[in-house]
Amino acid sequence: MDGVVDYRGRPISPATNGGWTSALFIIGVEMAERFAYYGITSNLISYLTGPLRESTAAGAANENAWSGAASTLALVGAVVADSWLGRYRTVLYSSFLSFLGLGLLTLSATLPSLKPPECVAVDGESSSCPPPSTFQVGFFFFSLYLVALAHGGHKPCAQAFGADQFDSRDPVESASRSSFFNWWYFGVCAGTITAQLILNYVQDNMGWALGFGLPCVAMGLALLAFFVGTRTYRYHLVAEESPFVRIIEVCGEALKKKWSNFISRNDEASEMLLPEKGKQFKSLEHKPALDFIEPHDSSPSKKMTEAEVKGLARLFPIWTTCLIYTVVFAQPPTLFTKQGSTMERHIGSGFQIPPAALQSCIGITTAIFIPIYDFLLVPFARRFTGRPSGITMLQRIGTGMFLSIVSTVVAALVEMKRLKTARDFGLVDQPNFTVPMSVWWLAPQNVLFGISDAFATVGLQEFFYDQVPDCLRSLGLALYLSIFGLGRFLSSFLISIIDRLTGGKESGWFANDLNQAHLDYFFWLLAGLGFASFVTYLQVARTYVYKKKLR
């Protein structure tokens, strides 16, 4: 394997370097990172509006800013890894930075000098709640954004480094690499579910010091495990010249070439208008759009760079047509949860299901379905297609997109039934009364979304890793992450516009009283947009040419 070495810089031995042994170390690190990340983000607003005394609006704004920063920094982490540090060192440093940030967060909730003051009981009532000092708030946010910075370096590089442990040119390892993406996401779901079911309870009932401390301990153990696996990994050498510099240079040279051709064609046109005696007319040569970046040097490095730039350009139609899918992806933690908050959630006489708990159905379904997909569906499809992965990456993404449309349609039908039940029982103007309809009606849409996630999200990860140049694979996964980041912004923008157009909080589609709102209209709109996006995706995917594997 050219450009791949062991930890001492020697040519690798496939028997001792890479493969599943190395990949499992990396999956373990990712599980701990997801446990830590979702342990913070899923309950951050409770800490901001509780101990830090922020308003609901300010807390939501700060939470969104932090999540947005963590996602955006993935692009920075990818550039650093692919240009300078390499993936191993980027993951190692990011894991240590995450451990440090979580440790400081734990201190901010433990030490009296850093911990926000508690409310003081006055006449038996907790009425005096002094605000935290500027230093305490500043220390907390400094610690929090250290974790965001670590997330930006860790997220795109850890998965790319894990997939690097398999050789796509070897048929057996190629099948293993496709399977790796399935088990990687299984680990992500396991870490996320554990955080949602355990850490949130610990933070709400046993204190924030322990709630921040457990992720810190988990990240420390993961960092140690990742370091222990150092001798087993395969390392891709970082190019001497940054690939981003090379791409900018090629694009600049292409623009120069285009401008030069434009000038020369204008000169030729002038000569045609005023031909000299005995001089024949010259025909203008038109070049197709795909030849915008033209070979101008016979050296292999230049040809490869031109192919890399063209390959990156081919990814953007796929990137664009998947945006609506990620808008749908943003609904479970928001509108699906709002649906559940109005419905009957009791189990027995004493226990009530939290409305957000049904989100775990998505992760649990995905975690259950991934082994079924890997052990049953892939071998079955392989018999007919002959492909190691069973179906192509674009077919897998398309299947997930279609299932997300079905999930949205089911959500719309369930919401129509919920509104009809509210009308039948005279609860249209009674927002504080529970609609006599079981919250388990929401399970099918969450289960369908979990299966959709196993197809589309894992497929997108594999596609953006596999189809970028080898030297830009961290950037490829950062591009995958950016789809979901932009999808969340688009969802927020779409809801804001519709809310203004349909009457606002009192009578619009998203009225405060959900029994007067019309979430069903919004779900039908998303289903229509998803179907249009799906049809466009099929046309783009049909003409897409996969990157050739060099042997």
Disulfide bonds with the S-S distance in Angstrom:
Cys119-Cys129 2.03
